[in-house]
Amino acid sequence: DIVMTQSPLSLPVTPGEPASISCRSSQSLLHNNGHNYLNWYLQKPGQSPQLLIYMGSHRASGVPDRFSGGGSGTDFTLTISRVEAEDVGVYYCMHTLENLPTFGQGTKVEIK
Amino acid sequence: EVELVESGGGLVQPGGSLRLSCSASGFTFSRHWMSWVRQAPGKGLEWVANIKQDGSDNYSVDFVKGRFTISRDNAKNSLHLQMNSLRAEDTAVYYCVRGPDYGAWADYFDYWGQGTLVTVSS
């Protein structure tokens, strides 16, 4: 099984400042088709998870452009260019390279 | 509008059974892989199982094999999870999740239901 490791696990942020979350996989998520099978989700308090970024760097429909995803292979980053109060919650990375998807442990983002 | 509505959760004793259902609407259900993902209280997300568009193939995580069975009824736009031999560690909110369409280049879960809580306790 592919193990997903996120850091940090807790991230206090200041509104208006940038923030980033790292996700590492135990094996490369770069398929031979050239795509990275890595997705990012945000679970706001009391809600179901929502898709933010798919296939490494593609923003999902309706997601603000302050969210961006980058990286390739085994190292990925979710970046929020300017954090807003509504961005609090737990962020998860998840791979779909094989038919046994696994999630990272989650990174809790809260306002300082 | 895509909607996924889970039902069937509740309190069950260890060793008991439950059948979860997910009613889908707002999209062509038969074109999508579907999954169940769970979340234990205060914990992270854990993928449980998925099933192919026509139900001909499915996969599940090792710790539910032989206990949980995923199925679907495309005529009724519904997804199911039969859970047998339940254990305390199966206590979680179970989410119904939509996967990729036929021929999609990308692979991700784009819509999630609101979840149904399963509590295994005596």
Interface residues (C-beta under 8 A of the other chain):
Chain A: H35 Y37 N39 Y41 Q43 S48 P49 Q50 L51 Y54 M55 H58 A60 V90 Y92 M94 T96 N99 L100 P101 T102 F103 G104 Q105 G106
Chain B: S35 G44 L45 E46 W47 N50 Y59 V61 Y95 W105 A106 D107 Y108 F109 D110 W112 G113 Q114 G115
